């Protein structure tokens, strides 16, 4: 599904919006169509009801905003070694193999995703040491990209816990396939690591 399609937008919206749209379609059908065609035309609202149910289920399972903010605040208060351990626990809980890399390098963690027995392992280098910086520029991303190439990893991921990422850094990340781990994806990871 395209990220900006109508259904994708509705999945990210509050659940009741889908049901309100479905109700509006049914009401419009009832007002504008002959009585014998209303049930058939109103059936077009059924996909919106399904999307509303999916959105409601996701939103009911999602952590509260207060819990997410508490997880972020707790992560910001952690010293570097404890923050690295939190990320390790989070990725291990997702079934990945995590190895801490020596301090001082461009990458802090090596995460292997996939099944080693099926030879479909993806190696991702993660830079998390500067996660608490107020401003994130291109230099740490350049260093991470160079480390990804040097080690022959498939991808790189740069953690942004707080602060702003410059437009030049975002453009560099897009151009070189470096994932910026921020926002909802980071929140999910922080909650996973705190369990």
N, C-alpha and C positions, 0 to 999 in steps of 0.2 A: 504494500500500500504506500502510495506517495505521501511524504510527510506533511504536505499542505493540501491534501485532498479533503473534501468535505467530511468524509467519515473519520479521517485521522484527526481533524480539528475537533470534531464532536467527541472523539475518545479522550481528548485532552481537556475538554470543557466539563463543567459540572454536569452530572448525570441528568438532571431535570430538564436541561435545555433540549436534549434529544426527544424527550417525551412531550415537551411543549411544542416542538416543531411537528411531531407526529399528530398531536391534537389539532394544530392549526391546519394541517393537510386534510384531516378527516372533516373538520368544520367547513373548510372551503369546498370539499367534495359534496358535502350535504347541502350547502347553500347554492352551489352552481350547477349541479348535475341532476338529471332526472332521477327519481327515487330508485328505480330498478338498477341503475348503474353505480350508485353510491358505494355499496359494499366492495365492488370490484376495483373501483378507483381508490378507495380508502385503503385497500390492501397494499398500495404503494408506500404507506407509512410504516409498514411492518419492519423494513430494515432499520428505520430510525429507532423503533422500540428495541430491537436486538442490540443496536449500538448503545442505547440508553442502559440496558441491562448490563452489558459488558463494562461500561464506564462506572456504573454504580458498584459493581463487584470490585473493580480495581480500586476505586476510591474508598470503599469500605475497608479494604486490606492495606491501604497506604498508611504509613505512619503519620501521626499528627504533626502539624507545623511546629508545635512546642517541642515535641520529641526530636525533630530534625534540628531545630535551633540549639537544643541542649547538647546533641551529639557534636555539632560544629564547635560550640563553645568548649566542650570537653577536649576535643581534638586540638583546638588552638592553645589550650593550657598545657598540653603534654610536651615534655622535652623530646628532642629529636629521636632518641632511641626508642622511647615508648610509642611515638607516632609511627615509626617504622614497624614496630611489632604489631600495632593495630592494623596497618595495611597488610602485613604478612598473614595475620589471622583471618582477615576478611577474604583474601584471595584463596587461602587454604580452605575456608569454609565453602567456597564455590567449587572446590575440587581441583584447584590448580596447584602446581608445585612452585614454591617460592624459595628463592635463595637470596640472602642479603649479600650485597657486594661490598668490597672494602670501602671505607670512608675516603672521601677526597676525589672520587671519580665523577664523571658526568652522570652516571646512572647509579641508583641506590639499590634497586631490586631487579632480579631477573625472574620473570614469571613465565612459566611454561603452561600453556593451555592445550588441552586435547589429550588423546590417548597415545602413550608411548608405544604400546603394543601394536597399534594400527598405523604407526609411522605418520601420524597426522598431528604432530606437535608444533604449536606456534610459540616462538620465543619472543617475549615482549620485554624490553628494558624500560624500567620506570624511574623517572627522576622525581623525587618527592622532597628532597632536602630544602628546596626553596618554596615549599608550599605555603608558607606563612608570609612571604614577601609582600610588600605593599604595591610593588609594580613589577610586572613580569615582562621582560624584554626578549629580544631574539638571541642574546648570547647563550643562556642556558639551553635553549632549544637547538642552537647550532652545535653545541657540545654534545647534547644527547643524540642528535642525528649522526654526528661523526662516530660516536660510540656504537650506535646501532649498526652502522656500516662496518666498523672495525670488528665487531663480534659476529657479524653475519646474522643478526636477529631479523625477524620478519617485521617488527614494528617497535615504535617507541611511544611512551605515554608520559605526559608531564602533568603533575598534580598541582592544582590551583585551589588552595583552601581558602585564601582570602586575597584581597587586592585586585588590581586591574591587569588585564593582559593587553599589551599595546596592539594596535591594529597591525603593525609590522610583524609582531610575533605571531598573531593569528594567521596572517598571510603566509608566513614561513611554515607554520605548522601544517596548514592545508596543502601547501606546495610539496612538502616532504613527507606527508603521511604520518605526522605525529599527532596523536590524539591528546587533546587537552581534557584532562579529567577534572571536571568542575560541575557545578549545579546539581541536578537531580541524580546523575550517575555517581557523583562523589558522595552525596548524602546517603545513597543506598549502600555504598561501600563502607562509609563510616558506621552506619547502623549495624551492618553485618559484622564489622570488626569489634564492636562493643558488646556483642552477645557473649 
